[in-house]
Amino acid sequence: ARALFEQGTRADPTDAPTYQAWALMEQKAGNLERARALFEQGTRADPTHAPVWQAWALMEQKAGNLERARALFEQGTRADPTNAPTYQAWALMEQKAGHLERARALFEQGTRADPTHAPVWQAWALMELNRSPAEALKILERGLRKVVDIEGRSSLYCLQGSAYARLKKFKEAEASFAQAIRLNPREPRNHYFLAFQALEPQKRREEAVEHYQRALQLRPRPEDRRKIESALARLLKS
């Protein structure tokens, strides 16, 4: 693999994604110094390629070098101010570090950088959900006015349903989950959350069973499958 990466960078020394992919391979192998050198080469090859700055920052974050990571995230956002994923990754780092105000500011910058990027709205709303479901709803409403892609809108409606459920507004939650399913009927989580957070609290056992069964038919991820199977078994025993 290294020989192929070397050939690729020789063929096109300006191709930052190749340096990035090579650096990520070295990182995975535990060769952090080599990865750093390759990330640096990638940023020199194309200083405007935000993903290489972001990948380098994430490596430094994982290594516990938060100040270095911040500097790299900042360079990435300067390299491409329209790249919402870089703001989002930086915000998530600050959230994890307990710097919530800084995270909020970065999420806001991310939504301005690309208002159509659903994941940045979703990540911001998720951060606010435990503290204030009402605040999460405001963020999601803003996002739904901007996001146009179907899967992105579906994910925002699903999270909106969870926020309403936290407020015990189960009818509103049901409506949001229904919208999520209408847009993306093959997403297992949409059916699971409708059953668990809206139908069960309304004592609508049979409908909940149907949606748990539908979620399982859609081949959920292993960690989701365990939750769905547990919820379904509990209802069937009751």
C-alpha positions as CSV (number, residue, x, y, z in Angstrom):
1,A,0.0,0.0,0.0
2,R,2.8,2.4,0.8
3,A,4.4,1.9,-2.6
4,L,1.1,2.7,-4.3
5,F,0.6,5.8,-2.2
6,E,4.2,6.9,-3.0
7,Q,3.5,6.4,-6.7
8,G,0.3,8.4,-6.5
9,T,2.0,11.4,-4.8
10,R,4.8,11.3,-7.3
11,A,2.3,11.2,-10.2
12,D,0.4,14.2,-8.8
13,P,2.2,16.1,-6.0
14,T,-0.8,18.4,-5.6
15,D,-3.3,15.7,-4.7
16,A,-4.0,16.3,-1.1
17,P,-6.5,13.5,-0.7
18,T,-3.8,10.9,-1.5
19,Y,-1.5,12.3,1.2
20,Q,-4.5,12.3,3.5
21,A,-5.4,8.6,2.8
22,W,-1.8,7.6,3.3
23,A,-1.6,9.6,6.6
24,L,-4.7,7.9,7.8
25,M,-3.2,4.5,7.1
26,E,-0.1,5.4,9.0
27,Q,-2.2,6.7,11.9
28,K,-4.1,3.4,12.0
29,A,-0.8,1.5,12.1
30,G,0.3,3.7,15.1
31,N,3.0,5.6,13.1
32,L,1.9,9.0,14.3
33,E,5.1,10.9,13.4
34,R,4.9,9.5,9.9
35,A,1.2,10.4,9.7
36,R,2.0,14.0,10.8
37,A,4.6,14.4,8.1
38,L,2.1,13.2,5.5
39,F,-0.7,15.4,6.7
40,E,1.7,18.3,6.5
41,Q,2.7,17.4,2.9
42,G,-1.0,17.2,2.1
43,T,-1.7,20.7,3.4
44,R,1.3,22.0,1.4
45,A,0.1,20.2,-1.7
46,D,-3.3,21.9,-1.5
47,P,-3.7,24.4,1.4
48,T,-7.4,24.9,0.5
49,H,-8.4,21.3,1.0
50,A,-10.2,21.5,4.4
51,P,-10.6,17.7,4.9
52,V,-6.9,17.1,5.2
53,W,-6.7,19.8,8.0
54,Q,-9.7,18.2,9.6
55,A,-8.3,14.7,9.5
56,W,-5.0,15.9,11.0
57,A,-6.8,17.8,13.7
58,L,-8.9,14.7,14.6
59,M,-5.7,12.7,14.9
60,E,-4.2,15.2,17.3
61,Q,-7.5,15.3,19.3
62,K,-7.4,11.5,19.6
63,A,-3.8,11.8,20.8
64,G,-4.8,14.3,23.5
65,N,-3.1,17.3,21.8
66,L,-6.1,19.6,22.0
67,E,-4.3,22.9,21.5
68,R,-2.6,21.5,18.3
69,A,-6.0,20.2,17.2
70,R,-7.6,23.7,17.6
71,A,-4.9,25.3,15.6
72,L,-5.4,22.8,12.8
73,F,-9.2,23.1,12.8
74,E,-8.8,26.9,12.6
75,Q,-6.5,26.5,9.6
76,G,-9.0,24.2,8.0
77,T,-11.8,26.7,8.4
78,R,-9.7,29.4,7.0
79,A,-8.7,27.2,4.1
80,D,-12.3,26.6,3.2
81,P,-14.8,28.8,5.1
82,T,-17.7,27.0,3.4
83,N,-16.8,23.5,4.8
84,A,-19.4,22.8,7.5
85,P,-18.0,19.4,8.5
86,T,-14.8,21.0,9.7
87,Y,-16.7,23.4,12.0
88,Q,-18.8,20.5,13.1
89,A,-15.8,18.3,14.0
90,W,-14.2,21.2,15.9
91,A,-17.5,21.9,17.7
92,L,-17.8,18.3,18.8
93,M,-14.3,18.4,20.2
94,E,-15.1,21.5,22.2
95,Q,-18.3,19.8,23.4
96,K,-16.4,16.8,24.6
97,A,-14.0,19.0,26.4
98,G,-16.9,20.7,28.2
99,H,-16.6,24.0,26.4
100,L,-20.2,24.3,25.4
101,E,-20.3,28.0,24.6
102,R,-17.4,27.6,22.2
103,A,-19.1,24.5,20.7
104,R,-22.3,26.5,20.2
105,A,-20.5,29.3,18.4
106,L,-18.8,26.8,16.1
107,F,-22.0,24.9,15.3
108,E,-23.5,28.3,14.4
109,Q,-20.6,29.0,12.1
110,G,-21.0,25.6,10.6
111,T,-24.7,26.2,9.8
112,R,-23.8,29.6,8.2
113,A,-21.0,28.0,6.2
114,D,-23.4,25.5,4.6
115,P,-27.0,25.8,5.8
116,T,-28.0,22.8,3.7
117,H,-25.7,20.4,5.6
118,A,-28.0,18.4,7.9
119,P,-25.4,16.8,10.1
120,V,-24.2,20.1,11.6
121,W,-27.8,21.0,12.6
122,Q,-28.3,17.5,14.0
123,A,-25.1,17.5,16.0
124,W,-25.9,20.9,17.5
125,A,-29.5,19.9,18.4
126,L,-28.2,16.7,20.0
127,M,-25.8,18.7,22.2
128,E,-28.7,20.8,23.4
129,L,-31.3,18.0,23.7
130,N,-30.4,16.9,27.3
131,R,-30.1,20.4,28.6
132,S,-33.1,21.9,26.8
133,P,-35.4,20.0,24.4
134,A,-37.1,23.3,23.6
135,E,-33.8,24.8,22.5
136,A,-33.1,21.7,20.4
137,L,-36.5,22.2,18.7
138,K,-35.6,25.7,17.7
139,I,-32.4,24.6,16.1
140,L,-34.2,21.8,14.3
141,E,-36.9,24.1,13.0
142,R,-34.1,26.4,11.6
143,G,-32.4,23.4,10.0
144,L,-35.6,22.1,8.4
145,R,-36.1,25.5,6.7
146,K,-32.7,25.1,5.1
147,V,-32.0,21.4,4.5
148,V,-33.3,20.1,1.2
149,D,-32.0,16.5,0.8
150,I,-34.4,13.8,1.7
151,E,-32.3,11.8,4.1
152,G,-31.1,14.9,5.9
153,R,-34.6,16.1,6.4
154,S,-35.7,12.7,7.6
155,S,-32.9,12.6,10.2
156,L,-33.9,16.1,11.5
157,Y,-37.6,15.1,11.7
158,C,-36.6,12.0,13.7
159,L,-34.6,14.1,16.2
160,Q,-37.4,16.6,16.4
161,G,-39.7,13.7,17.4
162,S,-37.3,12.8,20.2
163,A,-37.2,16.3,21.4
164,Y,-41.0,16.5,21.5
165,A,-41.0,13.1,23.4
166,R,-38.7,14.6,26.0
167,L,-41.3,17.3,26.6
168,K,-44.0,14.6,26.8
169,K,-45.7,16.0,23.7
170,F,-46.3,12.6,22.3
171,K,-48.8,13.5,19.5
172,E,-46.3,16.1,18.2
173,A,-43.5,13.5,18.5
174,E,-45.6,11.0,16.5
175,A,-46.2,13.5,13.7
176,S,-42.5,14.2,13.5
177,F,-41.6,10.5,13.4
178,A,-44.3,10.0,10.7
179,Q,-42.6,12.7,8.6
180,A,-39.3,11.0,9.0
181,I,-40.7,7.7,7.9
182,R,-42.5,9.4,4.9
183,L,-39.2,10.8,3.7
184,N,-37.1,7.7,4.5
185,P,-39.2,4.6,5.1
186,R,-36.2,2.3,5.0
187,E,-34.4,3.8,7.9
188,P,-34.8,1.4,10.9
189,R,-34.3,4.1,13.5
190,N,-37.3,6.0,12.3
191,H,-39.6,3.1,13.0
192,Y,-37.8,2.3,16.3
193,F,-38.1,5.8,17.7
194,L,-41.7,6.1,16.6
195,A,-42.6,3.0,18.5
196,F,-40.4,3.6,21.6
197,Q,-40.8,7.3,22.1
198,A,-44.3,8.0,20.8
199,L,-46.5,4.9,20.5
200,E,-45.6,3.1,23.7
201,P,-46.1,6.2,25.9
202,Q,-49.6,6.4,24.3
203,K,-50.3,2.8,25.2
204,R,-50.6,1.8,21.5
205,R,-48.9,-1.5,22.0
206,E,-50.0,-3.2,18.7
207,E,-48.8,-0.3,16.5
208,A,-45.5,-0.2,18.4
209,V,-45.0,-3.9,17.8
210,E,-45.6,-3.4,14.1
211,H,-43.0,-0.7,13.9
212,Y,-40.4,-2.7,15.9
213,Q,-41.0,-5.6,13.6
214,R,-40.6,-3.3,10.6
215,A,-37.4,-1.9,12.0
216,L,-35.9,-5.4,12.3
217,Q,-37.0,-6.2,8.7
218,L,-34.9,-3.3,7.5
219,R,-31.6,-4.8,8.8
220,P,-30.5,-2.3,11.4
221,R,-27.0,-2.0,12.6
222,P,-26.0,-4.6,15.2
223,E,-26.1,-2.1,18.1
224,D,-29.5,-0.9,17.0
225,R,-30.8,-4.5,16.4
226,R,-30.1,-5.4,20.1
227,K,-32.2,-2.4,21.3
228,I,-35.1,-3.2,18.9
229,E,-35.1,-6.9,19.8
230,S,-35.1,-6.1,23.5
231,A,-38.0,-3.6,23.2
232,L,-40.0,-6.0,21.0
233,A,-39.5,-8.9,23.4
234,R,-40.6,-6.8,26.3
235,L,-43.8,-5.8,24.6
236,L,-44.6,-9.3,23.4
237,K,-44.2,-10.7,26.9
238,S,-46.5,-8.0,28.4
